[in-house]
Amino acid sequence: MIVTLTMNPSVDRTAQLPAPLTVGGVNRIAAVDDSPGGKGVNVARVLTGGGVRAQAVFPAPGDDPFVAMCAGAGVATSVVPAHGAVRINLTLADPAGTTTKINAPGPEFDSAAIDRARSTVAALAGDAAWVVLCGSLPRGVPDDFYADLVGALRPAGARLAVDTSDAPLAALAARLPDAAPALVKPNGEELGQLAGVDGSELERRAAAGDTTPVVDAARALRARGVGAALVTLGGAGAVLVDDDEAWYANTPPVQVRSTVGAGDSALAGYLLAESRGLPPRDRLVWAVNHGSVAASLPGTGLPLGLDPTTFRATVRRLD
């Protein structure tokens, strides 16, 4: 089983625009789609679609429509009782694939709700192969929440993966190696936050075909105790640094329709491959294919049950 924790879940509402967004003008909507979202929920949906048992943990009122949405999507859940409705995040997507995200902050949690989340995950961790800590933290949750969880859960035996950004990511970096997870899944900007380098420069160099700075930054994390770094770079592909190996992979260009959920799908693809006992090279191939397919789908379209015989990624080992 793989357990995912999403402390700030969301209804992902995607409005498809028939033309590019006009700031300050009138914009019409061609279609609207609502999906249960939040990084950990997305990861759990893709894992479930790929045949791996997953349990999505998130805080919400028991009667919140979001809970029913997850059930309708086939996601097994452990709902942490909490006050305050699950937030709605709005994505505006135009025909060229440009997405504008407008994210709500989510409800504020008290110490009792935070403790219930910790205890729920801890109770599940003993039977889990992985515990995946994902996304932003809502108001009231301390920035070092993920760092604390990594340290607390490692003795349970489950491997820990973290996919977050900004203050929670900085708090995790400040606690390395004591809070080092088995896997981090940053993009270029987030890798910069973790490694203390310019993330924008990492992404610019990768887009120009030079992944050396990304590999160097990922290896610096390995030296600080992180097990592996899966770095997603959008259209420039992805890099995996694991067990002193570095790999780069990319897929042929796709028509990007929405980037929502693409990074989550890449993480899920990696975990699906790992659950099959595949080596790091193939885990990266699965990651980039799942991320690429997600980007080609409208709304929060997720790649559920992809056939690996159709994967088109190219992969090479880096020095």
Secondary structure as a PSIPRED ss2 file (coil, helix, strand):
# PSIPRED VFORMAT (PSIPRED V4.0)

   1 M C   1.000  0.000  0.000
   2 I E   0.000  0.000  1.000
   3 V E   0.000  0.000  1.000
   4 T E   0.000  0.000  1.000
   5 L E   0.000  0.000  1.000
   6 T E   0.000  0.000  1.000
   7 M C   1.000  0.000  0.000
   8 N C   1.000  0.000  0.000
   9 P C   1.000  0.000  0.000
  10 S E   0.000  0.000  1.000
  11 V E   0.000  0.000  1.000
  12 D E   0.000  0.000  1.000
  13 R E   0.000  0.000  1.000
  14 T E   0.000  0.000  1.000
  15 A E   0.000  0.000  1.000
  16 Q E   0.000  0.000  1.000
  17 L C   1.000  0.000  0.000
  18 P C   1.000  0.000  0.000
  19 A C   1.000  0.000  0.000
  20 P C   1.000  0.000  0.000
  21 L C   1.000  0.000  0.000
  22 T C   1.000  0.000  0.000
  23 V C   1.000  0.000  0.000
  24 G C   1.000  0.000  0.000
  25 G C   1.000  0.000  0.000
  26 V C   1.000  0.000  0.000
  27 N C   1.000  0.000  0.000
  28 R C   1.000  0.000  0.000
  29 I C   1.000  0.000  0.000
  30 A C   1.000  0.000  0.000
  31 A E   0.000  0.000  1.000
  32 V E   0.000  0.000  1.000
  33 D E   0.000  0.000  1.000
  34 D E   0.000  0.000  1.000
  35 S E   0.000  0.000  1.000
  36 P E   0.000  0.000  1.000
  37 G E   0.000  0.000  1.000
  38 G C   1.000  0.000  0.000
  39 K H   0.000  1.000  0.000
  40 G H   0.000  1.000  0.000
  41 V H   0.000  1.000  0.000
  42 N H   0.000  1.000  0.000
  43 V H   0.000  1.000  0.000
  44 A H   0.000  1.000  0.000
  45 R H   0.000  1.000  0.000
  46 V H   0.000  1.000  0.000
  47 L H   0.000  1.000  0.000
  48 T H   0.000  1.000  0.000
  49 G H   0.000  1.000  0.000
  50 G C   1.000  0.000  0.000
  51 G C   1.000  0.000  0.000
  52 V C   1.000  0.000  0.000
  53 R C   1.000  0.000  0.000
  54 A E   0.000  0.000  1.000
  55 Q E   0.000  0.000  1.000
  56 A E   0.000  0.000  1.000
  57 V E   0.000  0.000  1.000
  58 F E   0.000  0.000  1.000
  59 P E   0.000  0.000  1.000
  60 A E   0.000  0.000  1.000
  61 P C   1.000  0.000  0.000
  62 G C   1.000  0.000  0.000
  63 D C   1.000  0.000  0.000
  64 D C   1.000  0.000  0.000
  65 P H   0.000  1.000  0.000
  66 F H   0.000  1.000  0.000
  67 V H   0.000  1.000  0.000
  68 A H   0.000  1.000  0.000
  69 M H   0.000  1.000  0.000
  70 C H   0.000  1.000  0.000
  71 A H   0.000  1.000  0.000
  72 G H   0.000  1.000  0.000
  73 A C   1.000  0.000  0.000
  74 G C   1.000  0.000  0.000
  75 V C   1.000  0.000  0.000
  76 A C   1.000  0.000  0.000
  77 T E   0.000  0.000  1.000
  78 S E   0.000  0.000  1.000
  79 V E   0.000  0.000  1.000
  80 V E   0.000  0.000  1.000
  81 P E   0.000  0.000  1.000
  82 A C   1.000  0.000  0.000
  83 H C   1.000  0.000  0.000
  84 G C   1.000  0.000  0.000
  85 A C   1.000  0.000  0.000
  86 V C   1.000  0.000  0.000
  87 R E   0.000  0.000  1.000
  88 I E   0.000  0.000  1.000
  89 N E   0.000  0.000  1.000
  90 L E   0.000  0.000  1.000
  91 T E   0.000  0.000  1.000
  92 L E   0.000  0.000  1.000
  93 A E   0.000  0.000  1.000
  94 D C   1.000  0.000  0.000
  95 P C   1.000  0.000  0.000
  96 A C   1.000  0.000  0.000
  97 G C   1.000  0.000  0.000
  98 T C   1.000  0.000  0.000
  99 T E   0.000  0.000  1.000
 100 T E   0.000  0.000  1.000
 101 K E   0.000  0.000  1.000
 102 I E   0.000  0.000  1.000
 103 N C   1.000  0.000  0.000
 104 A C   1.000  0.000  0.000
 105 P C   1.000  0.000  0.000
 106 G C   1.000  0.000  0.000
 107 P C   1.000  0.000  0.000
 108 E E   0.000  0.000  1.000
 109 F C   1.000  0.000  0.000
 110 D C   1.000  0.000  0.000
 111 S H   0.000  1.000  0.000
 112 A H   0.000  1.000  0.000
 113 A H   0.000  1.000  0.000
 114 I H   0.000  1.000  0.000
 115 D H   0.000  1.000  0.000
 116 R H   0.000  1.000  0.000
 117 A H   0.000  1.000  0.000
 118 R H   0.000  1.000  0.000
 119 S H   0.000  1.000  0.000
 120 T H   0.000  1.000  0.000
 121 V H   0.000  1.000  0.000
 122 A H   0.000  1.000  0.000
 123 A H   0.000  1.000  0.000
 124 L H   0.000  1.000  0.000
 125 A H   0.000  1.000  0.000
 126 G C   1.000  0.000  0.000
 127 D C   1.000  0.000  0.000
 128 A C   1.000  0.000  0.000
 129 A C   1.000  0.000  0.000
 130 W E   0.000  0.000  1.000
 131 V E   0.000  0.000  1.000
 132 V E   0.000  0.000  1.000
 133 L E   0.000  0.000  1.000
 134 C E   0.000  0.000  1.000
 135 G C   1.000  0.000  0.000
 136 S C   1.000  0.000  0.000
 137 L C   1.000  0.000  0.000
 138 P C   1.000  0.000  0.000
 139 R E   0.000  0.000  1.000
 140 G C   1.000  0.000  0.000
 141 V C   1.000  0.000  0.000
 142 P C   1.000  0.000  0.000
 143 D C   1.000  0.000  0.000
 144 D C   1.000  0.000  0.000
 145 F H   0.000  1.000  0.000
 146 Y H   0.000  1.000  0.000
 147 A H   0.000  1.000  0.000
 148 D H   0.000  1.000  0.000
 149 L H   0.000  1.000  0.000
 150 V H   0.000  1.000  0.000
 151 G H   0.000  1.000  0.000
 152 A H   0.000  1.000  0.000
 153 L H   0.000  1.000  0.000
 154 R H   0.000  1.000  0.000
 155 P H   0.000  1.000  0.000
 156 A H   0.000  1.000  0.000
 157 G C   1.000  0.000  0.000
 158 A C   1.000  0.000  0.000
 159 R E   0.000  0.000  1.000
 160 L E   0.000  0.000  1.000
 161 A E   0.000  0.000  1.000
 162 V E   0.000  0.000  1.000
 163 D E   0.000  0.000  1.000
 164 T C   1.000  0.000  0.000
 165 S C   1.000  0.000  0.000
 166 D H   0.000  1.000  0.000
 167 A H   0.000  1.000  0.000
 168 P H   0.000  1.000  0.000
 169 L H   0.000  1.000  0.000
 170 A H   0.000  1.000  0.000
 171 A H   0.000  1.000  0.000
 172 L H   0.000  1.000  0.000
 173 A H   0.000  1.000  0.000
 174 A H   0.000  1.000  0.000
 175 R C   1.000  0.000  0.000
 176 L C   1.000  0.000  0.000
 177 P C   1.000  0.000  0.000
 178 D C   1.000  0.000  0.000
 179 A C   1.000  0.000  0.000
 180 A C   1.000  0.000  0.000
 181 P C   1.000  0.000  0.000
 182 A C   1.000  0.000  0.000
 183 L E   0.000  0.000  1.000
 184 V E   0.000  0.000  1.000
 185 K C   1.000  0.000  0.000
 186 P C   1.000  0.000  0.000
 187 N E   0.000  0.000  1.000
 188 G H   0.000  1.000  0.000
 189 E H   0.000  1.000  0.000
 190 E H   0.000  1.000  0.000
 191 L H   0.000  1.000  0.000
 192 G H   0.000  1.000  0.000
 193 Q H   0.000  1.000  0.000
 194 L H   0.000  1.000  0.000
 195 A H   0.000  1.000  0.000
 196 G C   1.000  0.000  0.000
 197 V C   1.000  0.000  0.000
 198 D C   1.000  0.000  0.000
 199 G H   0.000  1.000  0.000
 200 S H   0.000  1.000  0.000
 201 E H   0.000  1.000  0.000
 202 L H   0.000  1.000  0.000
 203 E H   0.000  1.000  0.000
 204 R H   0.000  1.000  0.000
 205 R H   0.000  1.000  0.000
 206 A H   0.000  1.000  0.000
 207 A H   0.000  1.000  0.000
 208 A C   1.000  0.000  0.000
 209 G C   1.000  0.000  0.000
 210 D C   1.000  0.000  0.000
 211 T C   1.000  0.000  0.000
 212 T H   0.000  1.000  0.000
 213 P H   0.000  1.000  0.000
 214 V H   0.000  1.000  0.000
 215 V H   0.000  1.000  0.000
 216 D H   0.000  1.000  0.000
 217 A H   0.000  1.000  0.000
 218 A H   0.000  1.000  0.000
 219 R H   0.000  1.000  0.000
 220 A H   0.000  1.000  0.000
 221 L H   0.000  1.000  0.000
 222 R H   0.000  1.000  0.000
 223 A H   0.000  1.000  0.000
 224 R C   1.000  0.000  0.000
 225 G C   1.000  0.000  0.000
 226 V C   1.000  0.000  0.000
 227 G C   1.000  0.000  0.000
 228 A E   0.000  0.000  1.000
 229 A E   0.000  0.000  1.000
 230 L E   0.000  0.000  1.000
 231 V E   0.000  0.000  1.000
 232 T E   0.000  0.000  1.000
 233 L C   1.000  0.000  0.000
 234 G H   0.000  1.000  0.000
 235 G H   0.000  1.000  0.000
 236 A H   0.000  1.000  0.000
 237 G C   1.000  0.000  0.000
 238 A E   0.000  0.000  1.000
 239 V E   0.000  0.000  1.000
 240 L E   0.000  0.000  1.000
 241 V E   0.000  0.000  1.000
 242 D E   0.000  0.000  1.000
 243 D C   1.000  0.000  0.000
 244 D C   1.000  0.000  0.000
 245 E E   0.000  0.000  1.000
 246 A E   0.000  0.000  1.000
 247 W E   0.000  0.000  1.000
 248 Y E   0.000  0.000  1.000
 249 A E   0.000  0.000  1.000
 250 N E   0.000  0.000  1.000
 251 T C   1.000  0.000  0.000
 252 P C   1.000  0.000  0.000
 253 P C   1.000  0.000  0.000
 254 V C   1.000  0.000  0.000
 255 Q C   1.000  0.000  0.000
 256 V C   1.000  0.000  0.000
 257 R C   1.000  0.000  0.000
 258 S C   1.000  0.000  0.000
 259 T C   1.000  0.000  0.000
 260 V C   1.000  0.000  0.000
 261 G C   1.000  0.000  0.000
 262 A H   0.000  1.000  0.000
 263 G H   0.000  1.000  0.000
 264 D H   0.000  1.000  0.000
 265 S H   0.000  1.000  0.000
 266 A H   0.000  1.000  0.000
 267 L H   0.000  1.000  0.000
 268 A H   0.000  1.000  0.000
 269 G H   0.000  1.000  0.000
 270 Y H   0.000  1.000  0.000
 271 L H   0.000  1.000  0.000
 272 L H   0.000  1.000  0.000
 273 A H   0.000  1.000  0.000
 274 E H   0.000  1.000  0.000
 275 S H   0.000  1.000  0.000
 276 R C   1.000  0.000  0.000
 277 G C   1.000  0.000  0.000
 278 L C   1.000  0.000  0.000
 279 P C   1.000  0.000  0.000
 280 P H   0.000  1.000  0.000
 281 R H   0.000  1.000  0.000
 282 D H   0.000  1.000  0.000
 283 R H   0.000  1.000  0.000
 284 L H   0.000  1.000  0.000
 285 V H   0.000  1.000  0.000
 286 W H   0.000  1.000  0.000
 287 A H   0.000  1.000  0.000
 288 V H   0.000  1.000  0.000
 289 N H   0.000  1.000  0.000
 290 H H   0.000  1.000  0.000
 291 G H   0.000  1.000  0.000
 292 S H   0.000  1.000  0.000
 293 V H   0.000  1.000  0.000
 294 A H   0.000  1.000  0.000
 295 A H   0.000  1.000  0.000
 296 S H   0.000  1.000  0.000
 297 L C   1.000  0.000  0.000
 298 P C   1.000  0.000  0.000
 299 G C   1.000  0.000  0.000
 300 T C   1.000  0.000  0.000
 301 G C   1.000  0.000  0.000
 302 L C   1.000  0.000  0.000
 303 P C   1.000  0.000  0.000
 304 L C   1.000  0.000  0.000
 305 G C   1.000  0.000  0.000
 306 L C   1.000  0.000  0.000
 307 D C   1.000  0.000  0.000
 308 P H   0.000  1.000  0.000
 309 T H   0.000  1.000  0.000
 310 T H   0.000  1.000  0.000
 311 F C   1.000  0.000  0.000
 312 R C   1.000  0.000  0.000
 313 A C   1.000  0.000  0.000
 314 T E   0.000  0.000  1.000
 315 V E   0.000  0.000  1.000
 316 R E   0.000  0.000  1.000
 317 R E   0.000  0.000  1.000
 318 L E   0.000  0.000  1.000
 319 D C   1.000  0.000  0.000
